[in-house]
């Protein structure tokens, strides 16, 4: 299914992380739901050229985390067909990071937390270009 299980030593401070390719995300989330896992929230990390998106789940105080890494111009499939409540966290990622999420059951179009006056997603890293002095240095 294109997933790998990472050990705690590879990801500091996070245990039980399963790396999942975006095309397998919904299938893996369906499996977790069938096991009685409760969706908690998502975490988005802007790594410059890509996003790391963590999905956090709980069952009997045991946490499981799914990690999907996508490019900034890619769209992530929504997990709202399985966990309706995920629309809040997924809209938050759209608003704050500019992350594209396909198939949201409730889509605020990037305006759940920020107004139209906000020119760019506030948590998205800005592209940095090198500036040179007039003397070529």
N, C-alpha and C positions, 0 to 999 in steps of 0.2 A: 504494500500500500504506500510505499514511499516515505515511511516514517522511521525515525531512529530514536532510541531512548538515550538521553544524555545522562551522565553521571553527575552527582553533586559537585565534584571537583572541577568540572568543566564550566559550570555556571555558578558562580559564588552566590551564596545566600538563597538559592532557589533549589528545592528538591522536587523530584518527580516531574521533570520537564520532558515532554514528548515533542520532538520536532516533527511538524506535519507540513507537507506541501499544500499550497493553497487549494489545489484541485481536489484534495482529499479532506479538507477541513470539515465540510458539512457531514460527510460520512462518519468521521471520527467523533464529531459532536453528537450525532445520532446514537452511536455506540455508547458514549458516556451517559446520555440520557436514559438509555435502556438499562444501564447498570445502576440507575437511581442517583446519579450525580446531580448536584444542584449547581447551577451557574451562579458565580459570584460577581465577577466583573472582568474587564479587559484592561490591559496596560499597553500603551503604545510608546515605543522608544524610537526617536529619530536618530539614525546612525549616519546621517549625512546623505548617502546615496540610496539608502533603503530604510524601511521601517521594520522593526521587530515588534510583532503584536503577540502578546501573551493573553490567553484565555484561561481564567482561573475557575476551578470547579472544586466542590467539596462533597464528601459523603462520609458520614460518621466521624467528622473531625479529621479526615484524611484528605489532604489537598492534592489535586492533580492539575498540571498546567500544560497547555498546548502552546507551542511557539510556531508562528508562521512568519517567515521573512519574505517581504515583497519589495519590489522596486517602487520608487515614489510615483511612477506613472502607471502602475498596475492597480487593478481593483481587487478588493477582497470580497469573497462571497459573504453575505450576511448569515448569521446563525439564527436569525429571528424566526425562520420556519420551525425550528426546534425549540428555542427558548425565546418566547415573545418578549420577555423583559429585557433582552439584550439590546432592544432598540435604543434605550437610553445611553448605554456605553458606546454603542456603535455611532450614534449621532454625535456624541461627545468627541470621538476620534475624528470625525469629519470636520467638526467645528474647529477644534484646536490644532489639528495637524494637517488638515486638508486631505486626509486619507479617503480614497474612494471606496465605498461599500455598495455592492450590487445586491438588489433584492431586499432592501430594508422594508419591513412591513409598515413602519411609521417613519417617514423620511422628512426631516426638517430642512433639507436642502442647505445644510451648513449654517443654519440660523437658529439653532436651539439655544445656544449659549452666547453667541456673539451677534451684534447688530450689523446691518449693512454698512455702517460707517467703518467697520474694521476692514482694512484693505487686504490683509493676508492672514492666513491661520497663525495665531499668535505663538504657538508652540513649535511650529515648523522651523527648522534651522534655515537660516538665510545662506544663500550662496555667497561665498567670499571670493573676490577676485584680487589678484596681486596688483598693488599700486606701486608705480615707480616714480621716483623724483624726476624732475625735469632734466637732470643731467644724465639720465639713463641708469642710475644706480637703484 
